């Protein structure tokens, strides 16, 4: 059964080994992620599922490697989802979403984790169907499952942002996304359109829409809490927790 949902950025800068000890700009978001995971874990999580999008432009659910390295981000830091060692070669290159999830599994001692990675070209309608399927799987299990949702907002929120500088349209869209996540507003997340999200560099749409559908179909009642929402590098980062209260309807 679904127990909690934790939203974190898809940001290699979360990883101290990649940023160095003097990267003070990353400390607030890293601290917020730790607090959010601790809050969720305190509710009693038997197993975690990291939900994210692929790096490549494909659609639909994809198989994810069980281990990988941050080498393409500058440091050969190896991580694993837990069923194999970090040095094992287990298929295709692990996505950034998977790498972040695996690193958090180890750094926050989250316990067993599996991956549910979806192609970043998946349409909102397809995300809804995939999320409904995920809800059915969660409902069949007696384990208390936490969903670790990895994704970024717009890449055009400040003058030096990597998405081409600040755009008012990107800022407006990102504010709507932050409000939706902060209010557990699954309807607004489900209604995000692929075109505007792509234009504004929103990388988290697919993961957020899959999880929104999973929550809707689980019949869960949620308490939402936002721990962080900012753009220290011009990219929208949001950290939030949805805690399930009571029994599913």
Residue, then its C-alpha position, 0 to 999 in steps of 0.5 A: x500500500x502507498x504510505x508516502x510520497x517524497x519529491x526531490x530534484x533531479x540534481x547531481x548537485x545534491x551529491x557532495x562528492x560532485x560539488x565539493x565541500x565549499x558548495x554552500x548553495x546546495x546545502x539548503x536543498x540537500x538538508x531539505x531532502x534529508x528532512x523530507x526522507x526522514x519524515x516519510x521514513x518515520x511513518x514506517x516504510x517497508x520498501x521504496x520505489x524511485x519514480x523518474x524519467x529517462x534521459x533519452x527521448x522515449x515513451x512508456x515504462x523502460x527497464x532501468x539498470x540496477x547500478x550505475x556511476x556519476x562518472x558522466x557528471x565528473x566523478x566515478x561515484x558508483x551507486x546501486x538500488x540494492x539488489x546488486x553491488x555498485x560495481x555490477x554491470x546490469x544492463x543499460x546506463x542508469x538514468x539520472x533519476x535512478x542515480x539520484x534515487x540510488x544515491x539517496x537510498x545509500x546516503x539516507x539508509x532507506x532500505x530496499x528500493x526498486x525503480x519505476x522509470x518512464x520515458x520523458x516523451x510519454x504523453x499525459x494520457x499515457x502517464x495517467x494509465x501508467x500511474x493507474x497501473x502503479x496504483x494497482x500494484x501498490x494496492x496488491x501489496x501489504x508492504x508500506x511503500x514510499x514513492x521517491x519522485x525525482x524531477x526538476x521544474x523549469x530551467x529558465x527562472x533566473x537571468x543566468x539560467x541554463x534554459x536561456x535566461x529568465x522567462x516570465x512564462x517559465x516562472x509562472x509555470x514553475x510557480x503553478x507546479x510548486x503550488x500543486x506539489x505543495x498542495x497535493x493538487x493531483x488534478x493540476x499536475x495531471x493537467x500539465x501539458x507536454x508542449x509548455x513543459x518542454x518549452x520551459x525545460x520542465x524535466x519532472x512532468x512525466x514523473x509527477x503525472x505518473x505519481x499524481x495518477x497513482x495517488x488518485x487511483x489509490x484513493x489515499x488521503x494526503x497531508x502535504x508539506x513543502x520543505x524547499x522551493x527555490x532556483x539556486x542555479x536557475x532551475x526549479x527545485x522543489x522538495x515536498x512530502x505527501x503523507x498518507x493518512x487513514x485507510x485508502x478509500 
